Structures are given as C-alpha cells and as structure tokens.
Amino acid sequence: VARVAPLRRARPPARRASRSPVAASAFPVFEKMVGTWEDNIRYIEPQLEKTPVKLVGVREFAIDGDVVTLKSSTRFPNGKTLRLAFEGRRVKEAYGLKNVVRFDRVPWDEEVEEEEECEFPKTAPDDCYYPIVLLAAEHPGKNVLGLYPGYSNEPIPTYDVVIVREVSVETGETVLAETITLIDDESLGTWAAHSAQEITAEGKLGGVQLWRSAHTRCAMPNAEKKGK
C-alpha cells in the first residue's frame, strides 16, 4: 500500500519496530521492510505510453505484536500531499483470499485526525480517498539450486515478494493489483521494485504505476558523485 486519480498509498507507521521472533515468524517479509522508505513513482498510461508524471513520497512500516502499521505520504506535482495510514493483521480469509494480511485504513494521527489534502474531488463522503482495504500475501525468497542440471551448483537466491490486492469496500472488486519485490544489493542494501496495475470500474486494465523504493539506511546510487 497510489493511484494517480486519485493516488494511492502507497504506502508507513507510528508504531515501534519489532524484531521479536513472534513478529518475524508472523510477517516473514514485512519484518524485512520495517523502517522508512523513500518512493519514486512513474506513471504509464493504459495504452502503455509513458507520461511525464513523476511522484515522490515516503512510507514507513512498523510491527507491534500481531499488527503491521503502514503510513505513506505521496506528493503530487502541484505540491499537494496524500497521506494514508493502515493497520494490518493476518486473517484466515478476506474477500475470497486465504491467509493474507488485511490492512484497514486508520486515522493518520490517533490523537488528532487532520483534514486531508485532496488532489482530486472527494470520492466518498468525509473521505479524500476510495474506501479500500489492502490484502497482502507474503512470499519469502529461498535459495535454490541452478535452474538447469549442470548449469550451476551454486545456490541461486529468489527474491522476497509481497503480492497486494487493493479492494473496494463498497463493491468487493479489485481496483489495483501490485507486486512488490525486495532486492538486496551488497553495496546499496535493500531496494523495492513495485509494479501496480490499476483496474477500472468496468473491469478493464487502467494505468500502471512503477515504483522504486529505497530503504533510508541504504546508500543512494551515485551519491558520492553529487557535487562533482
């Protein structure tokens, strides 16, 4: 857990980060995403043509016991910001999907709920954003042998992946399907590549959001070249 009309999430939390064995076993991939991420988003039209739209944002994940908290802040080109907060809990079933983490929207601030800045007209009463839930399935990566016999005897790592369905509470229909892949780099640390396919109310494929997120503990590419 961003839609360009309106933009989503995207997804980050006020709760403390947990490194407990319970949290790690309950959320094997989200445990690796705890912390703050810087997002860069490109937008592709439904006709698969690139657009000049580029967005930036910040998201934060935290785990406290059996709850994953996600808070995100995404800035539009006109300077307005969309802020979203969610709390996720593992459920046996939701909207036909089994054993997923269901993220329900919560106020950005538990004590003071500030009025949200809307990039687009309100889509529902008293809400700047579609009433949605995020359903996430974690798929931890594993080391596997070479793809072909005799090709390699060295373990080939697979990536940690989170598959997300953004579902409308009002209709039960999926409005966005996203895949998040965590990529570990020895020099840069952990990055996340997202591809999010929007789905229209008519069930047709809409635009595509291309996300690249960097954990703030990671070095930015070519950072040492800045100022030279």
ABEGO torsion letter per residue (X at the ends): XXBAOBBBEEXXBABBBBABAAAAAABAAAAAABEBBBBBBBBBBAAGBBBABBBBBBBBBBBBEABBBBBBBBBBAAGBBBBBBBBBBBBABBGGBBGBBBBBBBBABAABBBBBBBABBBABBGBABBBBBBBBBBBBBBBBBBABBGABABBBBBBBBBBBBBBBAAAGBBABBBBBBBBBBAAAEBBBBBBBBBBBAAGBBBBBBBBBBBBAABBBBGAAABGX
